[in-house]
Amino acid sequence: MSDLTFAALLLAADDAHVVNELFMPTKWFGIIMFIVLMLMLLVTVMFSSKGKQLPPREHEDH
């Protein structure tokens, strides 16, 4: 039996369609992910210039 025939038989035999409900509405997944990604972006931007600062020189007037 070829792989294509076997796959077709498996698809045809799938009579019981199982629906897994999400534990919250789908729009909240997008809202929460947007907030998480924005917070990670803010943390990244806050620390982005830390490595670029030159150390202060001794005995130099500001």
N, C-alpha and C positions, 0 to 999 in steps of 0.2 A: 504494500500500500504506500503510495507516495505521500510526502509531507503535506502537499496541498489537499489531497483527499482527506487525510487525517484531520487537518485543521477545519475543513468544511464540515466534517462529521461532528467535531467538537462544538462548533458554532451552532449547528442545527440541534444538537442535544441539549443546549442550554435553555431549557424551558423556564426554570425557576430564576427569575431576575430578582436579585437581592438589592434593596435600596438601603444604603447606610445613611441615616440622617446625621447632619452636623449638629454639634451641641450648641451652636448659636447661629443667628442669621448670617447669610453669606456677606452682606454688606459690612458687617462688623469686622470680618477678617481683613477686608481692605482698609478700613478705617484704622484699625489697630496696627496693621503693618505699615501704613503711611506714617503714623505717629512714631513708631519704633525707628523707622529709617530716617526720619527727620531729626530725631534725637541723636542718632549715631552720626549724622552729617554735622550737627552742631558741635558735638564733641570733637570730631575730626578737624573742623575749622578752628576751634579754640586752641588745639594743640599743633596746628600746622606751622606756626611761625616760631615755635620754641627752639628748634634746631638752627634757625637762621640768625639768631641774635648773636652779635659779637660780644665777647666778654669785655667788661669795662677795663680800661687801662689804669694802672696805678699812677697816682699823682697827676691826674689830668682834670682840668677844670671843666665843669659841665655848663 
